[in-house]
Amino acid sequence: MTSTASSMDLRQGQAPHDRRPSWQQRLRRFGYVPAADAPSGDVRGRLVPPYAEPSPRLWRALGLPPVLAERITRWSGWGGPLLVTLLAGVLRFWNLGSPRAVIFDETYYAKDAWALVHRGFEVSWDQYGKHANDMVLRQHGGLAVPTDPAYVVHPPVGKYVIGLGELVFGFDPFGWRFMTALLGTLSVLMLCRIGRRIFRSTFLGCLAGGLMAVDGLHFVMSRTSLLDGVLMFFVLAAFGCLVADRDRARERLAAALPVGQDGRVRPDARLADTFRFGWRPWRWGAGVMLGLAAGTKWNGLYVLAAFCVMTVLWDVGTRKVAGARHPYAAALKYDTGIAFLATVPVALVVYVASWTGWILSPADGTGGYYRNWAATDGRGGTWSFLPDWLRSLWHYEHEVYNFHVHLDQPHTYQSNPWSWIVLGRPVSYFYESPSPGVDGCPADAGEKCAREVLAIGTPLLWWAACFAIGYVLWRWAFRRDWRAGAIACGIAAGYLPWFLYQERTIFLFYAVVFLPFLCLAVAMMIGAIVGPPGSSDTRRLIGSTAAGVLVLLIAWNFIYFWPLYTGQAIPIDQWRSRMWLDTWV
């Protein structure tokens, strides 16, 4: 019977993958790699992959001696990112005080920040009438800060950040833009280091940071005192903390696994199912950063939820690689609880603490807006046993929530999130039409010039990102690449929630929050264009040439749009030549 059964088995001689269910066979044509085909080898190498080192051929081609080449390689992990950051900083701080004007929503946040660092809560500037901005520009910090509270709809963290620059450099355009420029510059450094860590490549990390350094939207937001650039910084910092935590956790587990006689680290099911990662300070740091993000703008809460799920799934993957038989159950038992405590409660405490100035303000009607609500309109009720400040704060938050979900007042520059990725409708922060010979307009211009600060990304970078998003989704779905999944998570957390509020008044510059992840996606795609390790010289030459051309075109595109990012006066014909789409006008 046995021999008869085996002789009728039509699968004899077939490769193992041909015996899999048909859906797996169909997916293989799209690049799907089943788990059984995943590379095995040394488990430590899979848990803690080594960093790529520059090829010796590069140093030989440059004529460097081996000792110098080794030294450059050793310091490139920081040297490369710092050079990219220096470039970003020079670009962002150059002539930072221009235009010398209160542009776009600086009319709110610059003054709110000044009030916060002096009064502890936002105030109404109505007593100065419609000339308040002109008076601020003329008198700098000499203008008396009003005392009447103002109703504002964003938490205070971002405005405190802006206020730090004002305290140091004064109540003028340079002062209220200083901290956003500083955080924008530091975010480039963070992205270089984060990209280096996830790609295990200094080149790709610096490439991601370099792309963000020459992105127009990031550049403009770094030179304007709005909240979204501050929010982006804290979101990226939280992501970096979680990536560092992932590496530290995997290093600890790899160190605990048994080593075989051949010196290779082996999986251990019992250990992988019961291992405790212990104290994870980077995860607690992420909780602090996420609290600061939510304390800047509420959409940081969506990022908090997405990142919490992502980091738990990372723990599941870590245990699976180490040989766990029940990785999900083990992660649920040992990891989920501490992951929740290190993020959600910590973020909540940080958020509430950010309201300290408002909480400590008087509750007799002379303090922050709604500070006296519990003692007046909110007296009595079921929750009267709670402190008055907490009930007043809760009422304030409830009113702000109602404002946000019902905001539908039309605006000239509002846009639907569907159009953000292709830069369908940028936002003009500042526009003037100086006459020839005035405010930088060439005397021989013949007609008035255009002087504009346009919040728009570098078009070729964003349009390349459209393809890069497809690439990372493919890598995540068919190659189970955690790096692609992490990048996709960052994009989704900052982007997808806005589709829930398509009737709300929203703007393209909100997209700066997920811009770092777009740059990571483009860097990952360019890495694939260059070619995987082990590619032939011909393949690398063709790939490097194509990648180099793309990067140079993006850099050229940034330079071409430079006048629109910096508010430089240019002849109107040159301005029109940069309006590539009708919706940009």
N, C-alpha and C positions, 0 to 999 in steps of 0.2 A: 504493500500500500504506500509506504514511504517513497519507494523509488518511482512508482507511478505518478504520485503527486508532484515529485520534483521534475519528472520529465515533461509534465504538462505546464510547468511554470514558465510562461512566455517572457518573464522578466529576467531570465538567466542571461548573464553577460552584459546586462545594461549597467550604466554608471549609477551610483547611488542616487544622484539627484533625479534620475528618470523615474524612480519609484515613488516620488513624492506626489501629493495630491495635485490635480491638474491646475488649480489656481496658482500654486507656487511656480509650476512650469510656465504658465502664461506670463507671470510677473517677471520672470527672469529676462525676458526680452527688453524690459524697461530698466534693467540694471539691478533688480532685486537680488539680495544675497541672503539666503536662508541662514538661520542661526547655526545650523550644523556646519556651514561652510566658513564660519567666522574663524579668523586665525587663532590658533591656540598658543603654543610656545610658552615662554616664561610668563607666568601670571603677573609678576612684578612689572614686566614691560608693558602689559596691557593696563594695569592699574596706574602706573606712573610712567608714561611714555617719556623717553629722553628728548631733550631739545636738539633740534637740527643745528649742525655746525656748518659754517661756510665752507665750500669746497676749496681744497688747497690750490686748485687750478686758478681760482680767482686771485689769490695772493701772488702766485707765480706770474700771472699775466700782468699784475701791477708792479712786479719787480720788488716786492717787499721781502726782507729777510725773514726766516722762520720765527725768530724770537719776537720780532715786531708783530708779525701776523698772529702769533699766539696771544700776545698782549691785547691786540685789538679785539680778537675773538672773545677774550675773557671779559672785557669791559663793554662789549657791544650791547649786552642786554640792557644796560642803562645809558650808554653813550648814544646809541641810535635814537631811542625815545627822547632823550634830552635835546638832541639837535633838532628833531622835528618840533618839539615843544618851543624851542627858542624861536624858530621860524614863525610858529603860530602866535607867540607872544608879541614879536615885533610887529606883525601885521595887525593885531588887535589893539595894541596900545598906541600905534602911530596915529597922531592927531586925533586922539580919542574924544576930545572936547568939541569936535566939529561933527555936525552942525551945532553952532552955539544957539540952541533952541530947545524948547520942550517938545519932543517929537512923539506923536501917536500917544500911547497910553502911559508914557512918562508923566503926563499931566496928572495921573492918579498916583502911580507907585512912587515917584520921586518925592512927592509931598507927603504921602502916607508914611514913607520910610523916615523922613525927617521928623514927623510928629511922633512916631513910635519911639525913636531913640531919645526923644526929649520928654514926652508925656507918658509913654507906655501904652497908648492907644491912638487910633486914627482920629483925626479931627476934621471938621468942615472948614474949608477955606473960602466959603461964600462971602465972608465979610469983606474980602478984597475984590469981589465982583469978577467981571470977565477979564480984568487986567492982572489977575493973580500971577500968571506965568511971567508976564513982563516984569512985574515987581520982584519976583524971585530972581530972575536973571540980572536985574540991576543991583539988588541989595545983597545977593549971596545969602549968607547966614544972618544978616542983620534984620530980617523980617520977623516980626513977632509971631510966635506960633499960636494959633487960635486955641480956644479952650472948649468950644462946643464939640461934642462927639459926632462922628460921622458913621453912617451905615455903610460898611464895606462887605464884600462877598467873597473874599479870599483870606485864608489864614495868614498869620503874621510872619512866618519864618523867612520867606523870600524878601519881604520888606525890611526885616531886621538886617538881612545880608546886605541889601542896598544901602541901608542906613549906616553900616560900618564904614563904607567908603565915603559917605557924606561927612561923618564925624572927623575923619582923618584929613580929607582933601577939600572939604567945604561943600556948601549947598549950591553947586553949579553943575553943568553937564559932565565935566570930568569926574567930579566927586560922585555923582549918582550912577555913573557908568563904570566906575573903577572895579567894583566887586564882580559885576557880570563879566567884565573883560578878564579878570583874574581867574574866575571859575571856568570861563570858556577856555582859557589857556591850559589850566590844570586838567580839564577834561580831555584835552588832546593827549597829555602825558598818560593819564589813566587808560585811555583807549589803546595807546601803544603797548602798554604793559599788559593789559587784559588780552589784547589780540595775540601778543607773544606767548602768553600762558596757555590760551586755548588752542592755538595753532602749533605751539612748540616751535615757533619760527620767529626770530627777531625781525626778519625781513617783512613777513606778512603783518606782524604787529605794527611795525613802523609804517607800513603801507596804509593800514586802516586809519591810524592816527593822522598820517599825511593827507589822506583823502578828506578827513573831517576838517583839517586845518585850512583846506582850500575850498570848503563848501560855503557858498554864499549865505545860506540861511543861518548856519552856525556862526558865521562871521558877523552878520548883522545883529543877531540876537546877543552876541558877546559884546557888542558895542551899543546896546540899548538897555535901559533899566526896566525890563519887563521880567515877569516871574518865570516864564517858561524855560529860559536858559538856566535859571537856578534849579528848577525842577529836574531838568535833564541831568545836571551835575549829580544830584543826590541819587537819582535812579541809576546812573552809570556807576556811582560809587557802591551802591548796594549790590549791583550785579558783580562788580569786581570782588567784593567781600565774599560773595557766595562761591565764585569761581575759586578763590584762594582756599575757602573752607573745603570745597570738593577735593582739591589736591591734597590738603593736609589730612583729610579723612582717609583717602586712598593710600597715602604714604603710611599711616598708622596701621591700617589693615594689612598692607603688603609686608610690613615689618613683622607682623604677628604670624603670618602664614609659614608653614613648614618648608624647609629647603631640602631638596632631594640630594642624592649622592653626587649627581652631576652638577650641583651648585645652582640648580634652577628652582625658583619658587613654585610650589605646587598648590593647587586649590585644596581647600579643606572644608567640607560641607558643614561639619559641626561648628567649627569656628566661625565660618561666614554667617551661619544662622543665629549665632548667639553673641557676636562681638559687640561691645559697647564702645562707641567712639569717644565718650567722655566729654570733657570740657571743650567747647568749640567756639572760641572767642570771635572768630571771623563771622560766624553766623549771628552772634549777638551784635556785632558791629553792623551787619546788614540790617538788623532790626532798627537800630538807631537811624541809619541812613533812610530807611523806608518811612520812619516816623517823621523825619525832616522833610521828606518828599511830600507826604500827605499834608504836612504843616505848611507847605508852600502853595500847593493847589490840590484840590480833592481828587483829581484823576490819579494821583499817586496811590490811592486805595486799590485801584484795579491792578496796578503793578505789584503791590503787596500780595494780593491774592494769587496772581500768576506766578510770582517768584517762589511763594511758599510751596505750591504744587511742584514746580520745577525742581526745587532742591530735594524734596522727598523722593521724586523719581530718580534723581541722581544717586541717592542712597540705595535705592532698589537695584540700580545698575551696578553699583559698586559691589554689593553683596552677591549679585548674580555672577560677576566675573570671578569673584573669589570662590565660587563653587556652591553657593547656598542652594539648598533644595527648595526652600520656601522664601524667596527673597521679599515678596510683598508682605507676607505675614511677619517676617523678621523686621522689616522697615516699619510696619505699623506698630509693632510692639516696642521697639527700641529707639526709633528715630522720630516718628511723627510727633509725639508729645513734646519732646525737647525742641523740635523745629518750630512748633507752634508757640511755645513759651518764649523762644528766643526772637521771634519776629512780631507776632500780633500784639501781645501785651506790652512788649518793649516799645513798639511803634505807637501804641495808644498812650503810654506814659509820656513819651517824647512829645506827642502831639498836644496833649493837655498842658504840659510844661511850657510849650511855646506860647501859651496864652497868659503867662504869668503877669505880664504888664497889665493886661486887661483885668485879670482876677484881682490884683492888688490895688486897682484904681478904686476911688470912692464909690459907694453904692447909694449915694444920696442924690444922684442925678447929675453930678459933675464929673463922673468917671466915664468909662467906655460905654459905647452904645449898647443898650439893653442890660447894662450892668445892674441896674436897680429893678429889673423886671420881676424877680422873685419877691421883692419887698413891696411891689405895687400891684400890677395886674396879675401876677402869678401867686398871690398869697393864698394859703390854704391848699386843699387838694390832697390826693393820695400820696404824693411824693414830697410832702412838706417836711419830712424828717431829714431830707438831704440838705447839705449846705446850700445857702442861698446862691453862692457863686456858681455852684455846679448846675442848679436848676436854671439859672439865668443863661449860663453858657449853652445848655442843652436847647433852650428856647431860641437862642441866637442861631445855633446850627440848624435848627428846624426851619427857621425863616430863610436862611441862606439856601438850604436845599430847595425850598419852594421857588426861590428866585432863579436858581440855575435850571431847573427842569422846565420852567415856563418862559425862559428867555427866548423870545422870537422876534424881537425888534429888528427890522431890516437894516442892513449895513452895506455900504457900497462895496466893501471888500470881503464880505462873507463868502464862504465856499462850502461845497459839499465834500465830505471826506473821500468820496470816490475819486475826486480830481486831484487830491494832494500829491500822490506819487508821481503824477505826470506834470505837477506844478501848474495846474489849470488856472488858478486865480491867486496870484501873489498879493501881498498887502503893501501899499505905499505908506511908509511912515512919515515921509517928509517930501514936500515938493515946492519949488520956487521957480520962477522964470526971470532970472536976472537979465538986465539989458547988457549989450556989448560994453566991455570995459568995467563991469560991476560984478563983485563977488566971484571973481575967477573966470567970468565969461570973456573969451578972447575979444579984443577990441575990433578985430576984423571979421567977427562972426556974421555980420550982415543982418541978423535978426536975433531975437531973444534966445537965450540958451535954456536948457533944462537942467535943474539941479534936484536930484531925487535920491532918497534912501528907500530902496525897494527890498522888502523881505522876501527873497526868492532864493531857492537853492541853486547851486551850480547845475544848469540844465543837463549837461552830458552825464554828470555823476548820478543824478536822480533817474534819468532815463536808463542808464546802465543798471541801476538798482532794481528796475522792474524785472530785468532778466535774472539778476542775482537772487531775487526773492524766489523765483521759480526754481533756480538751481538749489538753493538751500532746502526748499521743501522737498525736492526730489532726493537730495542726500539724506534728509531725515526719514522720509517714508520708505525709500528703497535700499539705502545703505545703512540705515540705523545709526547715523553719525550724530553723536550727542552734541557736537559743536554746532551743527546745522540746527538741531532742535533748540538749543539755547538761544541762538540768534533769532530763530523764528518766534520763540517765546517773547523775547524782548520787543520785536516788531509788533506782535499781536497785542501785547499788554498796553503798548502806547497808542496803538492805531485802532484796533477793532472796537473798543468801547464807544468811540465817537459815532459809529454807525447806529447806535441806539438813540442818538439825539440828532438825527438828520434834519429835523425841523427847527432845531435850536440855532441861534446865531453863533457860528463857529468860524475859525480862520485857519488858513494854511500854516501859520507859524506855530500852531500847536504841535505840528509834526516834528519839531526839533527834539521832542522827548525821545522819539525812537530813531532819530538820525544816526546815533552811534552804531546801532545795530544794522542799519542799512550799509554803513561803511564797512562793518565787519563782513556783511554778506558780499559786498563787491570785492573786498580783499580775498575772501575765500574763493570766489569765482575766478579772480585773476590768478590765484595760486593754481587752480585747475587748468587754466589756459596755459600757464608756463609749463605744466607737466608734472606728473607724479614722480617720486624718487625712482631711480632706475631707468628713466626714459632715455632714449638714444640722444646723442648730441644733435642730430637733425631735428628731432621732435622738440628738444629744449630750445633750439635756436629759433624755430618758427614760433613756438609758444611765447618765448621771451620777447620777440619782436612785436607780436600782436599785443601782448600785455603792455609793453612799453609805449606803443602808439596810443593805446587807450588812456593810460595814465597821463601822457603828455597832452593829449587832447583835453582831458579834464582840467589840467593845470592851465592850459591856454584859455579855456572857457571861463575860468575864474578871473584871469587877468583881463579878459575882454569885457566882463561885466563889472570890473572894479569900480568904474565911475558911478554905477548905480548902487553899489554897496556902500560907498563912502560919501555920497552927496556932493561929488565934484561937478562943477558946471561944465557941460559939454554942449556943442551946437545941437540944435534941435534935430537936424538930420541924423547925427550920430546917435541921438537918443532913440529916434524912430527905428534905426537899423537894429537896435537891440530889443525891440518889441517883437519877438519872434512869433508870438501868438496874439491874436486880437484880444483875448481875455486878459492880457497883461496890462493893457492900457486903462 
